[in-house]
Amino acid sequence: MYTLVDIQTPDRLGLLYNLVRAFGESGVQIALSRISTRKGAALDGFYVTDSEGRKLRDAATIARLQKALQSASSASRPLKITPRRLTSPTGPTSLTPALRP
């Protein structure tokens, strides 16, 4: 199972690089990503796991990732966690945290 991280922020040169780097520096692995840009906004979704291939559950890890992604996106609003129901690429529906601005 994965944790879905949704990022919505103004697009800019180097944004995707900075986001991917933030995941790596936080010890989070990207299993799948969906990248899009609409009207100057980056609408990116990342299915991620911890270093052992599990969903992110540790509050400290999630907070560290939020801070790293906030810095990488240079968004003016803090990211917050909201529960989101999704179907993982590998099967059943589950309730997972989604990181959003």
Buried (B, 14 or more C-beta within 10 A) or exposed (E): BBBBBBBBBEBEEEBBEBBBEBBEEBEBBBBEBEEEEEEEEBBBBBBBBBEEEEBBEEEEBBEBBBBBBBEBBEBEEEBEBEEBEBEBEEEEEBEBBBBBB
